[in-house]
Amino acid sequence: MSTSSNLPPDLLEKRAEEQRERIAESVSELKESVRETVRERLDVKAYARNHMASVASVASLFAFATGYAIAGMFTRH
């Protein structure tokens, strides 16, 4: 194993540049991966499409409860 002090400076600079490029590429890939994951998880339309029965049930219950409450304001018991 050679030490870095035995290597010429231009070779060390070249290696450092290659490492910077690899790090920048890795960061770019990570950012894109995170962006895609967040976009998928926060997509309301896709969630509603995939869980249509649940969304329809919740909307129906909300509409029924709202209608019942409004009707209760205009009737006497």
mmCIF file of the N, C-alpha and C atoms, coordinates in Angstrom:
data_MODEL
# 
_entry.id   MODEL 
# 
loop_
_atom_site.group_PDB 
_atom_site.id 
_atom_site.type_symbol 
_atom_site.label_atom_id 
_atom_site.label_alt_id 
_atom_site.label_comp_id 
_atom_site.label_asym_id 
_atom_site.label_entity_id 
_atom_site.label_seq_id 
_atom_site.pdbx_PDB_ins_code 
_atom_site.Cartn_x 
_atom_site.Cartn_y 
_atom_site.Cartn_z 
_atom_site.occupancy 
_atom_site.B_iso_or_equiv 
_atom_site.pdbx_formal_charge 
_atom_site.auth_seq_id 
_atom_site.auth_comp_id 
_atom_site.auth_asym_id 
_atom_site.auth_atom_id 
_atom_site.pdbx_PDB_model_num 
ATOM 1   N N  . MET A 1 1  ? 0.841   -1.174 0.000   1.00 0.00 ? 1  MET A N  1 
ATOM 2   C CA . MET A 1 1  ? 0.000   0.000  0.000   1.00 0.00 ? 1  MET A CA 1 
ATOM 3   C C  . MET A 1 1  ? 0.885   1.235  0.000   1.00 0.00 ? 1  MET A C  1 
ATOM 4   N N  . SER A 1 2  ? 0.664   2.085  -0.982  1.00 0.00 ? 2  SER A N  1 
ATOM 5   C CA . SER A 1 2  ? 1.483   3.281  -1.071  1.00 0.00 ? 2  SER A CA 1 
ATOM 6   C C  . SER A 1 2  ? 0.806   4.425  -0.337  1.00 0.00 ? 2  SER A C  1 
ATOM 7   N N  . THR A 1 3  ? 1.600   5.308  0.136   1.00 0.00 ? 3  THR A N  1 
ATOM 8   C CA . THR A 1 3  ? 1.059   6.473  0.826   1.00 0.00 ? 3  THR A CA 1 
ATOM 9   C C  . THR A 1 3  ? 0.835   7.582  -0.183  1.00 0.00 ? 3  THR A C  1 
ATOM 10  N N  . SER A 1 4  ? -0.057  8.479  0.142   1.00 0.00 ? 4  SER A N  1 
ATOM 11  C CA . SER A 1 4  ? -0.379  9.559  -0.775  1.00 0.00 ? 4  SER A CA 1 
ATOM 12  C C  . SER A 1 4  ? 0.787   10.532 -0.951  1.00 0.00 ? 4  SER A C  1 
ATOM 13  N N  . SER A 1 5  ? 1.718   10.550 -0.026  1.00 0.00 ? 5  SER A N  1 
ATOM 14  C CA . SER A 1 5  ? 2.850   11.467 -0.159  1.00 0.00 ? 5  SER A CA 1 
ATOM 15  C C  . SER A 1 5  ? 3.802   11.022 -1.268  1.00 0.00 ? 5  SER A C  1 
ATOM 16  N N  . ASN A 1 6  ? 3.747   9.755  -1.693  1.00 0.00 ? 6  ASN A N  1 
ATOM 17  C CA . ASN A 1 6  ? 4.611   9.258  -2.751  1.00 0.00 ? 6  ASN A CA 1 
ATOM 18  C C  . ASN A 1 6  ? 4.022   9.485  -4.137  1.00 0.00 ? 6  ASN A C  1 
ATOM 19  N N  . LEU A 1 7  ? 2.752   9.880  -4.231  1.00 0.00 ? 7  LEU A N  1 
ATOM 20  C CA . LEU A 1 7  ? 2.100   10.073 -5.511  1.00 0.00 ? 7  LEU A CA 1 
ATOM 21  C C  . LEU A 1 7  ? 2.275   11.507 -5.997  1.00 0.00 ? 7  LEU A C  1 
ATOM 22  N N  . PRO A 1 8  ? 2.364   11.667 -7.304  1.00 0.00 ? 8  PRO A N  1 
ATOM 23  C CA . PRO A 1 8  ? 2.506   13.033 -7.848  1.00 0.00 ? 8  PRO A CA 1 
ATOM 24  C C  . PRO A 1 8  ? 1.222   13.838 -7.633  1.00 0.00 ? 8  PRO A C  1 
ATOM 25  N N  . PRO A 1 9  ? 1.352   15.142 -7.454  1.00 0.00 ? 9  PRO A N  1 
ATOM 26  C CA . PRO A 1 9  ? 0.186   15.990 -7.179  1.00 0.00 ? 9  PRO A CA 1 
ATOM 27  C C  . PRO A 1 9  ? -0.879  15.950 -8.272  1.00 0.00 ? 9  PRO A C  1 
ATOM 28  N N  . ASP A 1 10 ? -0.453  15.862 -9.535  1.00 0.00 ? 10 ASP A N  1 
ATOM 29  C CA . ASP A 1 10 ? -1.454  15.848 -10.611 1.00 0.00 ? 10 ASP A CA 1 
ATOM 30  C C  . ASP A 1 10 ? -2.311  14.588 -10.568 1.00 0.00 ? 10 ASP A C  1 
ATOM 31  N N  . LEU A 1 11 ? -1.742  13.450 -10.166 1.00 0.00 ? 11 LEU A N  1 
ATOM 32  C CA . LEU A 1 11 ? -2.515  12.216 -10.020 1.00 0.00 ? 11 LEU A CA 1 
ATOM 33  C C  . LEU A 1 11 ? -3.489  12.338 -8.858  1.00 0.00 ? 11 LEU A C  1 
ATOM 34  N N  . LEU A 1 12 ? -3.047  12.943 -7.768  1.00 0.00 ? 12 LEU A N  1 
ATOM 35  C CA . LEU A 1 12 ? -3.932  13.158 -6.618  1.00 0.00 ? 12 LEU A CA 1 
ATOM 36  C C  . LEU A 1 12 ? -5.086  14.083 -6.982  1.00 0.00 ? 12 LEU A C  1 
ATOM 37  N N  . GLU A 1 13 ? -4.799  15.123 -7.754  1.00 0.00 ? 13 GLU A N  1 
ATOM 38  C CA . GLU A 1 13 ? -5.853  16.042 -8.186  1.00 0.00 ? 13 GLU A CA 1 
ATOM 39  C C  . GLU A 1 13 ? -6.861  15.335 -9.089  1.00 0.00 ? 13 GLU A C  1 
ATOM 40  N N  . LYS A 1 14 ? -6.361  14.478 -9.975  1.00 0.00 ? 14 LYS A N  1 
ATOM 41  C CA . LYS A 1 14 ? -7.241  13.728 -10.867 1.00 0.00 ? 14 LYS A CA 1 
ATOM 42  C C  . LYS A 1 14 ? -8.152  12.800 -10.067 1.00 0.00 ? 14 LYS A C  1 
ATOM 43  N N  . ARG A 1 15 ? -7.585  12.098 -9.099  1.00 0.00 ? 15 ARG A N  1 
ATOM 44  C CA . ARG A 1 15 ? -8.385  11.199 -8.251  1.00 0.00 ? 15 ARG A CA 1 
ATOM 45  C C  . ARG A 1 15 ? -9.431  11.980 -7.455  1.00 0.00 ? 15 ARG A C  1 
ATOM 46  N N  . ALA A 1 16 ? -9.035  13.132 -6.929  1.00 0.00 ? 16 ALA A N  1 
ATOM 47  C CA . ALA A 1 16 ? -9.972  13.956 -6.157  1.00 0.00 ? 16 ALA A CA 1 
ATOM 48  C C  . ALA A 1 16 ? -11.126 14.418 -7.046  1.00 0.00 ? 16 ALA A C  1 
ATOM 49  N N  . GLU A 1 17 ? -10.818 14.810 -8.272  1.00 0.00 ? 17 GLU A N  1 
ATOM 50  C CA . GLU A 1 17 ? -11.868 15.243 -9.208  1.00 0.00 ? 17 GLU A CA 1 
ATOM 51  C C  . GLU A 1 17 ? -12.822 14.086 -9.529  1.00 0.00 ? 17 GLU A C  1 
ATOM 52  N N  . GLU A 1 18 ? -12.278 12.895 -9.740  1.00 0.00 ? 18 GLU A N  1 
ATOM 53  C CA . GLU A 1 18 ? -13.119 11.717 -10.015 1.00 0.00 ? 18 GLU A CA 1 
ATOM 54  C C  . GLU A 1 18 ? -14.037 11.420 -8.827  1.00 0.00 ? 18 GLU A C  1 
ATOM 55  N N  . GLN A 1 19 ? -13.491 11.522 -7.637  1.00 0.00 ? 19 GLN A N  1 
ATOM 56  C CA . GLN A 1 19 ? -14.299 11.282 -6.438  1.00 0.00 ? 19 GLN A CA 1 
ATOM 57  C C  . GLN A 1 19 ? -15.392 12.338 -6.293  1.00 0.00 ? 19 GLN A C  1 
ATOM 58  N N  . ARG A 1 20 ? -15.078 13.598 -6.566  1.00 0.00 ? 20 ARG A N  1 
ATOM 59  C CA . ARG A 1 20 ? -16.096 14.653 -6.511  1.00 0.00 ? 20 ARG A CA 1 
ATOM 60  C C  . ARG A 1 20 ? -17.210 14.389 -7.512  1.00 0.00 ? 20 ARG A C  1 
ATOM 61  N N  . GLU A 1 21 ? -16.848 13.954 -8.705  1.00 0.00 ? 21 GLU A N  1 
ATOM 62  C CA . GLU A 1 21 ? -17.856 13.647 -9.729  1.00 0.00 ? 21 GLU A CA 1 
ATOM 63  C C  . GLU A 1 21 ? -18.748 12.488 -9.292  1.00 0.00 ? 21 GLU A C  1 
ATOM 64  N N  . ARG A 1 22 ? -18.150 11.451 -8.708  1.00 0.00 ? 22 ARG A N  1 
ATOM 65  C CA . ARG A 1 22 ? -18.947 10.312 -8.224  1.00 0.00 ? 22 ARG A CA 1 
ATOM 66  C C  . ARG A 1 22 ? -19.882 10.732 -7.094  1.00 0.00 ? 22 ARG A C  1 
ATOM 67  N N  . ILE A 1 23 ? -19.384 11.570 -6.201  1.00 0.00 ? 23 ILE A N  1 
ATOM 68  C CA . ILE A 1 23 ? -20.219 12.049 -5.091  1.00 0.00 ? 23 ILE A CA 1 
ATOM 69  C C  . ILE A 1 23 ? -21.371 12.893 -5.628  1.00 0.00 ? 23 ILE A C  1 
ATOM 70  N N  . ALA A 1 24 ? -21.082 13.776 -6.577  1.00 0.00 ? 24 ALA A N  1 
ATOM 71  C CA . ALA A 1 24 ? -22.131 14.614 -7.157  1.00 0.00 ? 24 ALA A CA 1 
ATOM 72  C C  . ALA A 1 24 ? -23.175 13.754 -7.866  1.00 0.00 ? 24 ALA A C  1 
ATOM 73  N N  . GLU A 1 25 ? -22.744 12.728 -8.566  1.00 0.00 ? 25 GLU A N  1 
ATOM 74  C CA . GLU A 1 25 ? -23.674 11.819 -9.243  1.00 0.00 ? 25 GLU A CA 1 
ATOM 75  C C  . GLU A 1 25 ? -24.524 11.057 -8.226  1.00 0.00 ? 25 GLU A C  1 
ATOM 76  N N  . SER A 1 26 ? -23.907 10.594 -7.146  1.00 0.00 ? 26 SER A N  1 
ATOM 77  C CA . SER A 1 26 ? -24.651 9.884  -6.107  1.00 0.00 ? 26 SER A CA 1 
ATOM 78  C C  . SER A 1 26 ? -25.687 10.789 -5.449  1.00 0.00 ? 26 SER A C  1 
ATOM 79  N N  . VAL A 1 27 ? -25.322 12.030 -5.193  1.00 0.00 ? 27 VAL A N  1 
ATOM 80  C CA . VAL A 1 27 ? -26.254 12.985 -4.591  1.00 0.00 ? 27 VAL A CA 1 
ATOM 81  C C  . VAL A 1 27 ? -27.416 13.252 -5.536  1.00 0.00 ? 27 VAL A C  1 
ATOM 82  N N  . SER A 1 28 ? -27.128 13.408 -6.819  1.00 0.00 ? 28 SER A N  1 
ATOM 83  C CA . SER A 1 28 ? -28.182 13.640 -7.808  1.00 0.00 ? 28 SER A CA 1 
ATOM 84  C C  . SER A 1 28 ? -29.146 12.460 -7.870  1.00 0.00 ? 28 SER A C  1 
ATOM 85  N N  . GLU A 1 29 ? -28.608 11.247 -7.861  1.00 0.00 ? 29 GLU A N  1 
ATOM 86  C CA . GLU A 1 29 ? -29.456 10.048 -7.877  1.00 0.00 ? 29 GLU A CA 1 
ATOM 87  C C  . GLU A 1 29 ? -30.312 9.979  -6.622  1.00 0.00 ? 29 GLU A C  1 
ATOM 88  N N  . LEU A 1 30 ? -29.738 10.284 -5.480  1.00 0.00 ? 30 LEU A N  1 
ATOM 89  C CA . LEU A 1 30 ? -30.475 10.256 -4.222  1.00 0.00 ? 30 LEU A CA 1 
ATOM 90  C C  . LEU A 1 30 ? -31.594 11.293 -4.216  1.00 0.00 ? 30 LEU A C  1 
ATOM 91  N N  . LYS A 1 31 ? -31.301 12.500 -4.682  1.00 0.00 ? 31 LYS A N  1 
ATOM 92  C CA . LYS A 1 31 ? -32.321 13.554 -4.743  1.00 0.00 ? 31 LYS A CA 1 
ATOM 93  C C  . LYS A 1 31 ? -33.466 13.154 -5.648  1.00 0.00 ? 31 LYS A C  1 
ATOM 94  N N  . GLU A 1 32 ? -33.172 12.574 -6.795  1.00 0.00 ? 32 GLU A N  1 
ATOM 95  C CA . GLU A 1 32 ? -34.219 12.147 -7.720  1.00 0.00 ? 32 GLU A CA 1 
ATOM 96  C C  . GLU A 1 32 ? -35.055 11.019 -7.110  1.00 0.00 ? 32 GLU A C  1 
ATOM 97  N N  . SER A 1 33 ? -34.401 10.103 -6.438  1.00 0.00 ? 33 SER A N  1 
ATOM 98  C CA . SER A 1 33 ? -35.119 9.001  -5.794  1.00 0.00 ? 33 SER A CA 1 
ATOM 99  C C  . SER A 1 33 ? -36.067 9.516  -4.713  1.00 0.00 ? 33 SER A C  1 
ATOM 100 N N  . VAL A 1 34 ? -35.591 10.440 -3.897  1.00 0.00 ? 34 VAL A N  1 
ATOM 101 C CA . VAL A 1 34 ? -36.426 11.030 -2.843  1.00 0.00 ? 34 VAL A CA 1 
ATOM 102 C C  . VAL A 1 34 ? -37.575 11.802 -3.462  1.00 0.00 ? 34 VAL A C  1 
ATOM 103 N N  . ARG A 1 35 ? -37.302 12.562 -4.513  1.00 0.00 ? 35 ARG A N  1 
ATOM 104 C CA . ARG A 1 35 ? -38.338 13.342 -5.187  1.00 0.00 ? 35 ARG A CA 1 
ATOM 105 C C  . ARG A 1 35 ? -39.443 12.426 -5.719  1.00 0.00 ? 35 ARG A C  1 
ATOM 106 N N  . GLU A 1 36 ? -39.067 11.314 -6.355  1.00 0.00 ? 36 GLU A N  1 
ATOM 107 C CA . GLU A 1 36 ? -40.057 10.374 -6.884  1.00 0.00 ? 36 GLU A CA 1 
ATOM 108 C C  . GLU A 1 36 ? -40.869 9.736  -5.762  1.00 0.00 ? 36 GLU A C  1 
ATOM 109 N N  . THR A 1 37 ? -40.208 9.347  -4.679  1.00 0.00 ? 37 THR A N  1 
ATOM 110 C CA . THR A 1 37 ? -40.899 8.712  -3.557  1.00 0.00 ? 37 THR A CA 1 
ATOM 111 C C  . THR A 1 37 ? -41.897 9.669  -2.931  1.00 0.00 ? 37 THR A C  1 
ATOM 112 N N  . VAL A 1 38 ? -41.500 10.912 -2.719  1.00 0.00 ? 38 VAL A N  1 
ATOM 113 C CA . VAL A 1 38 ? -42.400 11.907 -2.129  1.00 0.00 ? 38 VAL A CA 1 
ATOM 114 C C  . VAL A 1 38 ? -43.570 12.175 -3.063  1.00 0.00 ? 38 VAL A C  1 
ATOM 115 N N  . ARG A 1 39 ? -43.287 12.294 -4.350  1.00 0.00 ? 39 ARG A N  1 
ATOM 116 C CA . ARG A 1 39 ? -44.352 12.546 -5.337  1.00 0.00 ? 39 ARG A CA 1 
ATOM 117 C C  . ARG A 1 39 ? -45.365 11.408 -5.335  1.00 0.00 ? 39 ARG A C  1 
ATOM 118 N N  . GLU A 1 40 ? -44.891 10.161 -5.257  1.00 0.00 ? 40 GLU A N  1 
ATOM 119 C CA . GLU A 1 40 ? -45.790 9.005  -5.232  1.00 0.00 ? 40 GLU A CA 1 
ATOM 120 C C  . GLU A 1 40 ? -46.637 8.987  -3.967  1.00 0.00 ? 40 GLU A C  1 
ATOM 121 N N  . ARG A 1 41 ? -46.054 9.269  -2.835  1.00 0.00 ? 41 ARG A N  1 
ATOM 122 C CA . ARG A 1 41 ? -46.782 9.182  -1.562  1.00 0.00 ? 41 ARG A CA 1 
ATOM 123 C C  . ARG A 1 41 ? -47.758 10.326 -1.354  1.00 0.00 ? 41 ARG A C  1 
ATOM 124 N N  . LEU A 1 42 ? -47.520 11.460 -1.982  1.00 0.00 ? 42 LEU A N  1 
ATOM 125 C CA . LEU A 1 42 ? -48.392 12.613 -1.797  1.00 0.00 ? 42 LEU A CA 1 
ATOM 126 C C  . LEU A 1 42 ? -49.361 12.822 -2.966  1.00 0.00 ? 42 LEU A C  1 
ATOM 127 N N  . ASP A 1 43 ? -49.453 11.850 -3.859  1.00 0.00 ? 43 ASP A N  1 
ATOM 128 C CA . ASP A 1 43 ? -50.355 11.957 -5.003  1.00 0.00 ? 43 ASP A CA 1 
ATOM 129 C C  . ASP A 1 43 ? -51.772 11.598 -4.566  1.00 0.00 ? 43 ASP A C  1 
ATOM 130 N N  . VAL A 1 44 ? -52.595 12.634 -4.349  1.00 0.00 ? 44 VAL A N  1 
ATOM 131 C CA . VAL A 1 44 ? -53.951 12.443 -3.841  1.00 0.00 ? 44 VAL A CA 1 
ATOM 132 C C  . VAL A 1 44 ? -54.819 11.719 -4.864  1.00 0.00 ? 44 VAL A C  1 
ATOM 133 N N  . LYS A 1 45 ? -54.673 12.062 -6.125  1.00 0.00 ? 45 LYS A N  1 
ATOM 134 C CA . LYS A 1 45 ? -55.487 11.426 -7.167  1.00 0.00 ? 45 LYS A CA 1 
ATOM 135 C C  . LYS A 1 45 ? -55.215 9.924  -7.241  1.00 0.00 ? 45 LYS A C  1 
ATOM 136 N N  . ALA A 1 46 ? -53.959 9.542  -7.185  1.00 0.00 ? 46 ALA A N  1 
ATOM 137 C CA . ALA A 1 46 ? -53.625 8.115  -7.239  1.00 0.00 ? 46 ALA A CA 1 
ATOM 138 C C  . ALA A 1 46 ? -54.148 7.403  -5.992  1.00 0.00 ? 46 ALA A C  1 
ATOM 139 N N  . TYR A 1 47 ? -54.048 8.046  -4.845  1.00 0.00 ? 47 TYR A N  1 
ATOM 140 C CA . TYR A 1 47 ? -54.559 7.450  -3.612  1.00 0.00 ? 47 TYR A CA 1 
ATOM 141 C C  . TYR A 1 47 ? -56.067 7.235  -3.711  1.00 0.00 ? 47 TYR A C  1 
ATOM 142 N N  . ALA A 1 48 ? -56.774 8.243  -4.203  1.00 0.00 ? 48 ALA A N  1 
ATOM 143 C CA . ALA A 1 48 ? -58.230 8.129  -4.341  1.00 0.00 ? 48 ALA A CA 1 
ATOM 144 C C  . ALA A 1 48 ? -58.592 7.043  -5.347  1.00 0.00 ? 48 ALA A C  1 
ATOM 145 N N  . ARG A 1 49 ? -57.838 6.962  -6.427  1.00 0.00 ? 49 ARG A N  1 
ATOM 146 C CA . ARG A 1 49 ? -58.093 5.934  -7.433  1.00 0.00 ? 49 ARG A CA 1 
ATOM 147 C C  . ARG A 1 49 ? -57.873 4.537  -6.856  1.00 0.00 ? 49 ARG A C  1 
ATOM 148 N N  . ASN A 1 50 ? -56.819 4.373  -6.083  1.00 0.00 ? 50 ASN A N  1 
ATOM 149 C CA . ASN A 1 50 ? -56.497 3.061  -5.530  1.00 0.00 ? 50 ASN A CA 1 
ATOM 150 C C  . ASN A 1 50 ? -57.395 2.666  -4.362  1.00 0.00 ? 50 ASN A C  1 
ATOM 151 N N  . HIS A 1 51 ? -58.008 3.632  -3.712  1.00 0.00 ? 51 HIS A N  1 
ATOM 152 C CA . HIS A 1 51 ? -58.844 3.364  -2.543  1.00 0.00 ? 51 HIS A CA 1 
ATOM 153 C C  . HIS A 1 51 ? -60.241 3.958  -2.728  1.00 0.00 ? 51 HIS A C  1 
ATOM 154 N N  . MET A 1 52 ? -60.810 3.745  -3.904  1.00 0.00 ? 52 MET A N  1 
ATOM 155 C CA . MET A 1 52 ? -62.077 4.365  -4.259  1.00 0.00 ? 52 MET A CA 1 
ATOM 156 C C  . MET A 1 52 ? -63.197 3.995  -3.285  1.00 0.00 ? 52 MET A C  1 
ATOM 157 N N  . ALA A 1 53 ? -63.270 2.750  -2.861  1.00 0.00 ? 53 ALA A N  1 
ATOM 158 C CA . ALA A 1 53 ? -64.340 2.320  -1.954  1.00 0.00 ? 53 ALA A CA 1 
ATOM 159 C C  . ALA A 1 53 ? -64.243 3.058  -0.620  1.00 0.00 ? 53 ALA A C  1 
ATOM 160 N N  . SER A 1 54 ? -63.056 3.187  -0.094  1.00 0.00 ? 54 SER A N  1 
ATOM 161 C CA . SER A 1 54 ? -62.871 3.878  1.182   1.00 0.00 ? 54 SER A CA 1 
ATOM 162 C C  . SER A 1 54 ? -63.214 5.362  1.058   1.00 0.00 ? 54 SER A C  1 
ATOM 163 N N  . VAL A 1 55 ? -62.760 5.980  -0.019  1.00 0.00 ? 55 VAL A N  1 
ATOM 164 C CA . VAL A 1 55 ? -63.034 7.400  -0.231  1.00 0.00 ? 55 VAL A CA 1 
ATOM 165 C C  . VAL A 1 55 ? -64.532 7.625  -0.379  1.00 0.00 ? 55 VAL A C  1 
ATOM 166 N N  . ALA A 1 56 ? -65.207 6.768  -1.132  1.00 0.00 ? 56 ALA A N  1 
ATOM 167 C CA . ALA A 1 56 ? -66.653 6.904  -1.327  1.00 0.00 ? 56 ALA A CA 1 
ATOM 168 C C  . ALA A 1 56 ? -67.400 6.690  -0.007  1.00 0.00 ? 56 ALA A C  1 
ATOM 169 N N  . SER A 1 57 ? -66.966 5.731  0.795   1.00 0.00 ? 57 SER A N  1 
ATOM 170 C CA . SER A 1 57 ? -67.613 5.476  2.090   1.00 0.00 ? 57 SER A CA 1 
ATOM 171 C C  . SER A 1 57 ? -67.477 6.675  3.026   1.00 0.00 ? 57 SER A C  1 
ATOM 172 N N  . VAL A 1 58 ? -66.291 7.234  3.098   1.00 0.00 ? 58 VAL A N  1 
ATOM 173 C CA . VAL A 1 58 ? -66.066 8.389  3.972   1.00 0.00 ? 58 VAL A CA 1 
ATOM 174 C C  . VAL A 1 58 ? -66.891 9.585  3.488   1.00 0.00 ? 58 VAL A C  1 
ATOM 175 N N  . ALA A 1 59 ? -66.919 9.806  2.183   1.00 0.00 ? 59 ALA A N  1 
ATOM 176 C CA . ALA A 1 59 ? -67.701 10.921 1.641   1.00 0.00 ? 59 ALA A CA 1 
ATOM 177 C C  . ALA A 1 59 ? -69.191 10.723 1.916   1.00 0.00 ? 59 ALA A C  1 
ATOM 178 N N  . SER A 1 60 ? -69.674 9.499  1.785   1.00 0.00 ? 60 SER A N  1 
ATOM 179 C CA . SER A 1 60 ? -71.089 9.208  2.052   1.00 0.00 ? 60 SER A CA 1 
ATOM 180 C C  . SER A 1 60 ? -71.433 9.440  3.516   1.00 0.00 ? 60 SER A C  1 
ATOM 181 N N  . LEU A 1 61 ? -70.589 8.959  4.399   1.00 0.00 ? 61 LEU A N  1 
ATOM 182 C CA . LEU A 1 61 ? -70.835 9.154  5.830   1.00 0.00 ? 61 LEU A CA 1 
ATOM 183 C C  . LEU A 1 61 ? -70.816 10.640 6.191   1.00 0.00 ? 61 LEU A C  1 
ATOM 184 N N  . PHE A 1 62 ? -69.892 11.376 5.629   1.00 0.00 ? 62 PHE A N  1 
ATOM 185 C CA . PHE A 1 62 ? -69.820 12.810 5.886   1.00 0.00 ? 62 PHE A CA 1 
ATOM 186 C C  . PHE A 1 62 ? -71.082 13.515 5.384   1.00 0.00 ? 62 PHE A C  1 
ATOM 187 N N  . ALA A 1 63 ? -71.514 13.158 4.169   1.00 0.00 ? 63 ALA A N  1 
ATOM 188 C CA . ALA A 1 63 ? -72.722 13.769 3.605   1.00 0.00 ? 63 ALA A CA 1 
ATOM 189 C C  . ALA A 1 63 ? -73.953 13.426 4.445   1.00 0.00 ? 63 ALA A C  1 
ATOM 190 N N  . PHE A 1 64 ? -74.055 12.179 4.886   1.00 0.00 ? 64 PHE A N  1 
ATOM 191 C CA . PHE A 1 64 ? -75.192 11.766 5.715   1.00 0.00 ? 64 PHE A CA 1 
ATOM 192 C C  . PHE A 1 64 ? -75.196 12.527 7.042   1.00 0.00 ? 64 PHE A C  1 
ATOM 193 N N  . ALA A 1 65 ? -74.056 12.609 7.694   1.00 0.00 ? 65 ALA A N  1 
ATOM 194 C CA . ALA A 1 65 ? -73.968 13.298 8.986   1.00 0.00 ? 65 ALA A CA 1 
ATOM 195 C C  . ALA A 1 65 ? -74.276 14.785 8.828   1.00 0.00 ? 65 ALA A C  1 
ATOM 196 N N  . THR A 1 66 ? -73.783 15.396 7.777   1.00 0.00 ? 66 THR A N  1 
ATOM 197 C CA . THR A 1 66 ? -74.048 16.814 7.530   1.00 0.00 ? 66 THR A CA 1 
ATOM 198 C C  . THR A 1 66 ? -75.530 17.033 7.258   1.00 0.00 ? 66 THR A C  1 
ATOM 199 N N  . GLY A 1 67 ? -76.120 16.196 6.427   1.00 0.00 ? 67 GLY A N  1 
ATOM 200 C CA . GLY A 1 67 ? -77.548 16.306 6.133   1.00 0.00 ? 67 GLY A CA 1 
ATOM 201 C C  . GLY A 1 67 ? -78.398 16.098 7.364   1.00 0.00 ? 67 GLY A C  1 
ATOM 202 N N  . TYR A 1 68 ? -78.044 15.139 8.186   1.00 0.00 ? 68 TYR A N  1 
ATOM 203 C CA . TYR A 1 68 ? -78.776 14.860 9.419   1.00 0.00 ? 68 TYR A CA 1 
ATOM 204 C C  . TYR A 1 68 ? -78.687 16.059 10.363  1.00 0.00 ? 68 TYR A C  1 
ATOM 205 N N  . ALA A 1 69 ? -77.525 16.657 10.460  1.00 0.00 ? 69 ALA A N  1 
ATOM 206 C CA . ALA A 1 69 ? -77.342 17.809 11.343  1.00 0.00 ? 69 ALA A CA 1 
ATOM 207 C C  . ALA A 1 69 ? -78.135 19.014 10.846  1.00 0.00 ? 69 ALA A C  1 
ATOM 208 N N  . ILE A 1 70 ? -78.115 19.256 9.562   1.00 0.00 ? 70 ILE A N  1 
ATOM 209 C CA . ILE A 1 70 ? -78.858 20.392 9.007   1.00 0.00 ? 70 ILE A CA 1 
ATOM 210 C C  . ILE A 1 70 ? -80.358 20.167 9.154   1.00 0.00 ? 70 ILE A C  1 
ATOM 211 N N  . ALA A 1 71 ? -80.822 18.945 8.889   1.00 0.00 ? 71 ALA A N  1 
ATOM 212 C CA . ALA A 1 71 ? -82.249 18.645 9.052   1.00 0.00 ? 71 ALA A CA 1 
ATOM 213 C C  . ALA A 1 71 ? -82.667 18.788 10.503  1.00 0.00 ? 71 ALA A C  1 
ATOM 214 N N  . GLY A 1 72 ? -81.786 18.464 11.420  1.00 0.00 ? 72 GLY A N  1 
ATOM 215 C CA . GLY A 1 72 ? -82.079 18.578 12.847  1.00 0.00 ? 72 GLY A CA 1 
ATOM 216 C C  . GLY A 1 72 ? -82.280 20.017 13.285  1.00 0.00 ? 72 GLY A C  1 
ATOM 217 N N  . MET A 1 73 ? -81.655 20.957 12.589  1.00 0.00 ? 73 MET A N  1 
ATOM 218 C CA . MET A 1 73 ? -81.809 22.362 12.943  1.00 0.00 ? 73 MET A CA 1 
ATOM 219 C C  . MET A 1 73 ? -83.207 22.877 12.573  1.00 0.00 ? 73 MET A C  1 
ATOM 220 N N  . PHE A 1 74 ? -83.864 22.259 11.595  1.00 0.00 ? 74 PHE A N  1 
ATOM 221 C CA . PHE A 1 74 ? -85.150 22.746 11.126  1.00 0.00 ? 74 PHE A CA 1 
ATOM 222 C C  . PHE A 1 74 ? -86.346 21.926 11.626  1.00 0.00 ? 74 PHE A C  1 
ATOM 223 N N  . THR A 1 75 ? -86.102 20.915 12.404  1.00 0.00 ? 75 THR A N  1 
ATOM 224 C CA . THR A 1 75 ? -87.188 20.086 12.952  1.00 0.00 ? 75 THR A CA 1 
ATOM 225 C C  . THR A 1 75 ? -87.182 20.183 14.468  1.00 0.00 ? 75 THR A C  1 
ATOM 226 N N  . ARG A 1 76 ? -88.372 19.980 15.047  1.00 0.00 ? 76 ARG A N  1 
ATOM 227 C CA . ARG A 1 76 ? -88.474 19.978 16.501  1.00 0.00 ? 76 ARG A CA 1 
ATOM 228 C C  . ARG A 1 76 ? -88.698 18.559 16.978  1.00 0.00 ? 76 ARG A C  1 
ATOM 229 N N  . HIS A 1 77 ? -88.070 18.234 18.043  1.00 0.00 ? 77 HIS A N  1 
ATOM 230 C CA . HIS A 1 77 ? -88.237 16.895 18.609  1.00 0.00 ? 77 HIS A CA 1 
ATOM 231 C C  . HIS A 1 77 ? -88.929 16.964 19.934  1.00 0.00 ? 77 HIS A C  1 
# 
